[in-house]
Amino acid sequence: MDERTGEEIKSFIMEDNGYFSISFVHSVNQSPIEEVYQVRKNHIYLVSSRFKSFGAGVAAEIPEGLIFERLEDGWMQITGFNLKIDYLAYVVGTVSDHILHIDRKDYSLRELCGQNRFILITPASGIEDGG
């Protein structure tokens, strides 16, 4: 939804315990990041984060209880999050596009929302393609 007007831009329906992710190039350290979320009982939870390099905007220390791995493809991954999030807020595609990944489909948020638009992703708008 548009943060300023409340307009619903696009809605998706997700089953309980379904996953989606958002990937983007970080505006400060200029490296790719992918954050993975799970929808549980109409709430969004951050469950993991993947990134290519350390730097501003990327965790420098790993809190107890989380797992850090260096993956064979050059990515690094932090898992073990169980962070409930009320909504996700993005300014779409300022540096590069934000890509929403759901059920092996990719959606350009620039194409859906327009560049530099301040959007909110909420469980109330859901996350099959409904709009």
N, C-alpha and C positions, 0 to 999 in steps of 0.2 A: 504494500500500500504506500501511497505517497504520504510522507511524514507531515507535510504542511497542510494538505487538503483533506487527508483521510480517504482519498479516492482509492478504490481497489483496482490495482493494475492487472493482476493475474492471480488466479487461485489454482491450487493443486490439491488433490485429495491423497492422503497417505494413510496406510494402515497403521494401527498401533504397533509400535516397535520398529517402524520403518526408518530407513536412513536416507539422508541427503547430505550433499557437501557443497561448499562454495570454494572455488579456487580463484586466485588473483595474484598479481604481482604487487608486492608490498611497496607502498609509495615512497618510503624512506630508504630501505636497504635494497630495493630494486630486484628482489629475488622472489621466485614463486612460492606460494603458500597454499595449502589446502586444509580447510577445517571441516571435520566430519561431525554431523549432528544426528541425533536419534529423536524421533517423536514418540513420547510415552504419555499416554492418558492426556492428550492435548497440551503437553508441555514440550519444550525443546531442551535437549541436553547436549552440551558439547561432550564428545566422547574421544576424539583424537585430533591431532594436528600434525601435518607433514610440512616440511620446509627444506629448501636447498642450502641455505647458509644462515649462520648466526648473524646477528646485527640488531639494529634498532627495530623494535616491534616484535622481536622473536625472543622466546624465553632463553635467558642466559643461565639460569639455575633451575634445576628440576626439583620441585617440592617432593617431599617424602610421599610414597604411595603411588607415584607416577612412574612409568617405564619409558626410558629413552633408548632408542635403537638407531643404529646407522644401517640403512637398507642397502642392498647390493646395487640398486639403480642410482645411487648417489644421493638419495633423499635421506633425511633424518625424520624420525617419527616419535611423537610423545603420545602414549596411550594411558588409559587408567583414569581419565577425567570422568567425572559424573556431575558436571556443573549445570544446574538448572538455569535456563536463560529465559526471561520473559519475552524478549524479542531481539532480533538482530537488526542493527542499523548500519546502512552502507550509503556512502555517496558513490553512485555507480560510475565506474569506468573513468575516473579522473586521470589516472596514469595508464592503466590498461583495463581491459574488460573484466568484469566479474562473471564467472561461469557457474551456474547452478546445475548440479548433477543430481538427477533423480531417476531411478530405475534404468540405468544405462543410457539415459538421454541427457544431452547437454543443452542448456538454455542460456543464451547470451543475455545478461541483464541490461546491456546497452541497447540491444534490439527490443527487449520487452519494455524497458522503462525510459530509455533515453539517457544520454551521457550527462553526468553531473547532477542527476536527480537524487534527492535524499529519500531513501526508501526504508521501510520497516518490513521485516519478515516476521510474521506472528503465527502462532499455532491456530488462532481463530480464523485466519484466512486459509488454513489448511496447508497441506503440502501434498490415480488417473487424472489427468489434465482436465480441469473443469471450466476453464474460462478462456 
